[in-house]
Amino acid sequence: MAVTYSVAISYGKDLGWIDYDAEAKQATVNLANEEGRKLVEEYLSQTHEINVPHETLMDFAPKTVDPQADEESFKLALTRLWNKTKVHVDWSRPVDYVKAHPSY
């Protein structure tokens, strides 16, 4: 049975979510705003070099991340999604609520 990690996102006045299937190593973007959906899909299809902290918050080193390689890489890539696409990851918004009410 596949385990799916879901997280809420928003772009403009549209709410949506991303499902990540760890077994298939594939993300599915559910967002009514086509521009925002395409931005996220493009971002998640590429590798990114992300500075990650090590022993202290002042000790960073670059790490190449493939967002769809595993759940940890997916979550790490999402921390930079806003900077590249202006699509906001709503970490604290309940995904079930967003699925039932995909707009503000």
C-alpha positions as CSV (number, residue, x, y, z in Angstrom):
1,M,0.0,0.0,0.0
2,A,1.4,3.3,-1.1
3,V,2.0,6.0,1.6
4,T,1.2,9.5,0.3
5,Y,2.5,12.7,2.0
6,S,0.2,15.7,1.3
7,V,0.8,19.4,2.0
8,A,-1.4,22.4,1.4
9,I,-0.3,25.2,-1.0
10,S,-1.7,28.5,-2.1
11,Y,-1.2,30.7,-5.1
12,G,-3.1,34.0,-5.5
13,K,-6.6,33.3,-4.3
14,D,-6.5,29.5,-5.0
15,L,-5.8,26.8,-2.4
16,G,-4.5,23.5,-3.4
17,W,-2.2,20.7,-2.3
18,I,0.6,18.5,-3.4
19,D,0.6,14.7,-3.0
20,Y,3.9,12.9,-2.9
21,D,3.9,9.1,-3.4
22,A,7.1,7.8,-1.9
23,E,6.8,4.4,-3.5
24,A,6.3,5.8,-7.1
25,K,8.7,8.8,-6.3
26,Q,6.1,11.1,-7.9
27,A,4.4,14.3,-6.9
28,T,1.0,15.4,-8.1
29,V,0.1,19.0,-7.9
30,N,-3.6,19.8,-7.3
31,L,-4.2,23.5,-7.9
32,A,-6.9,25.1,-9.9
33,N,-4.6,28.0,-10.9
34,E,-2.9,26.7,-14.0
35,E,0.0,29.1,-13.9
36,G,0.8,28.2,-10.3
37,R,0.3,24.4,-11.0
38,K,2.8,24.6,-13.9
39,L,5.3,26.6,-11.8
40,V,5.2,23.9,-9.1
41,E,5.4,21.0,-11.5
42,E,8.4,22.6,-13.3
43,Y,10.1,23.3,-9.9
44,L,9.6,19.7,-8.7
45,S,10.9,18.2,-11.9
46,Q,14.4,19.7,-11.5
47,T,17.2,19.2,-9.1
48,H,18.2,22.2,-6.9
49,E,21.3,23.1,-5.0
50,I,20.1,24.1,-1.5
51,N,22.2,25.3,1.4
52,V,21.4,23.2,4.4
53,P,22.6,23.8,8.0
54,H,24.9,21.3,9.7
55,E,26.2,21.6,13.3
56,T,25.0,25.2,13.8
57,L,22.7,27.6,12.1
58,M,25.7,29.4,10.8
59,D,27.3,26.3,9.3
60,F,25.7,25.7,5.8
61,A,26.8,23.5,3.0
62,P,25.3,23.1,-0.5
63,K,23.4,19.9,-1.2
64,T,22.0,18.9,-4.5
65,V,18.4,17.8,-4.0
66,D,16.1,15.9,-6.3
67,P,12.6,16.8,-5.0
68,Q,11.1,13.5,-6.1
69,A,13.9,11.2,-4.9
70,D,12.4,10.6,-1.4
71,E,10.1,12.2,1.1
72,E,12.9,14.0,2.9
73,S,14.2,15.5,-0.3
74,F,10.6,16.5,-1.3
75,K,10.1,18.3,2.0
76,L,13.5,20.0,1.8
77,A,12.8,21.3,-1.8
78,L,9.4,22.6,-0.6
79,T,11.2,24.9,1.8
80,R,12.5,26.9,-1.2
81,L,9.3,26.7,-3.3
82,W,8.2,30.3,-2.5
83,N,11.5,31.8,-3.4
84,K,11.4,30.3,-6.9
85,T,7.7,30.3,-7.8
86,K,5.7,32.5,-5.3
87,V,3.6,29.5,-4.5
88,H,3.2,29.3,-0.7
89,V,3.5,26.0,1.2
90,D,0.8,26.1,3.9
91,W,2.6,23.7,6.3
92,S,0.1,24.3,9.1
93,R,-3.1,24.3,7.0
94,P,-5.0,21.0,7.3
95,V,-4.9,19.3,3.9
96,D,-8.3,17.7,4.3
97,Y,-9.8,21.1,4.8
98,V,-8.2,22.4,1.6
99,K,-9.4,19.3,-0.4
100,A,-13.0,20.1,0.7
101,H,-12.6,24.0,0.3
102,P,-10.0,24.7,-2.5
103,S,-10.5,28.5,-2.3
104,Y,-10.6,31.3,0.3
